[in-house]
Every structure is written in C-alpha cells, then in structure tokens.
Amino acid sequence: MLSADEFFLIAHNDSRGKAKLHPAATGLGLAAGLLGELLLYGHITVSDGRVTVIDRRPPADALAHTVLDQLIGESQHQELRIWLSFLAQSATTSVGERLARAGVLRRQESRRLLRTSVSYLPIDLNAVAWPATRLRALLERPDPPSVPDALLLGLVVATGLTREVLWSAGPRAHHRLNVLIPALPAPLKELVGHTEAAVGAAVLRGLP
C-alpha cells in the first residue's frame, strides 16, 4: 500500500470514517504522503525547501501521475511549503477516492440542508486498523524498518498521530521512533520537518 494510503487509514481509523486529526493536519499529512511517494520512486527531490522534478516519466499510479503533472505544469513554483499547502486542499478527497477504487473504503454522501458531505467508510475494520498495528509491530522489532515505513512514521509524528500507533507499545518502540526520523535520507527528513512546521502553523491559525 502506498504511503499516503496508509497515512489516510491511520488518520481515519474509525468505524464512521472520522478523522483523528484537525482537518488541516490531515490534509498536510496526506499532501506530504503524496510528495513522499514521488520522492521514494525517484521522480522528485527536495532540498533547501524546494521541490525539483528529476524524472518526468509517468508513475504507474494515476494519482501520483496527476501530482507529478501538476509539479511539472507549475514548475515556476518550487517552494515545498506552497506545494504542501496546495495539495492539502484536495488530498483527503484524492486519497479517499484512491482507496475507494481499491475496494478498501466505501464512499458515502450525506445531504444536510444545501450542503453535501462525503465520507469514506471502512469496508473491513481490520484492514483499516492494519497500518497502525503494522507500524507498532515494526518498532518493537530489532530490525530497522524500510525507508518508506520510516517516512510514514515521520509523518505520523509530524502530524500528531503518534498515540494512534504507540498506544500499547513498550519503551523500545518509543525510543526507536525518536531515533528513526533524524536518520531519514535528507530529502525525506526535510519533507517531514516542513510538514511538522506547516501543521503547527495551520493549527495555530485555526485553519479548517
């Protein structure tokens, strides 16, 4: 499962599909997940707060392809904070739809007065709970997690989802989480750092 998909499930680990986070934090975490997918597969890099496309070949995933096309089409904008903010506006819907297409979630529309809201409900509660359970188990093991898993853990910390992963974990897991993020490759560590700063700023401003 892709990084943003797993982050979505950790952030919405609820039978009603409700988010565990402030909406701004959810959107920014998912935006970082989408950029992280492109980083992990070598399509972009991040340095000094800027995003640079280094491989224009289309990714296999349709949503990743769309995000890469946006980066290429707006190449005059390279600031990471701008892309996090821009992608956050639609990331919850985009990733929710990707999970619905994959059969993991069920899209549900609700009408109230003149407004229609969309939620994404779990089809299998065990499948939705699995990413957090998997990360918790990884942190309890002596073997180092993969780079994609370390990035996902970084985004969990950056957005304030740590308790969802570590709620029943022992001291070893807490310690390992503290040392994993500083050891990330530089572009991924920068992505996590900018995400944490953006989440903090957005929540302080009270953004929806």
Beta strands, then each sheet from edge to edge (+ up, - down):
strand 1: 44-47
strand 2: 50-53
strand 3: 105-112
strand 4: 115-122
sheet 1: 1+ 2-
sheet 2: 3+ 4-
end
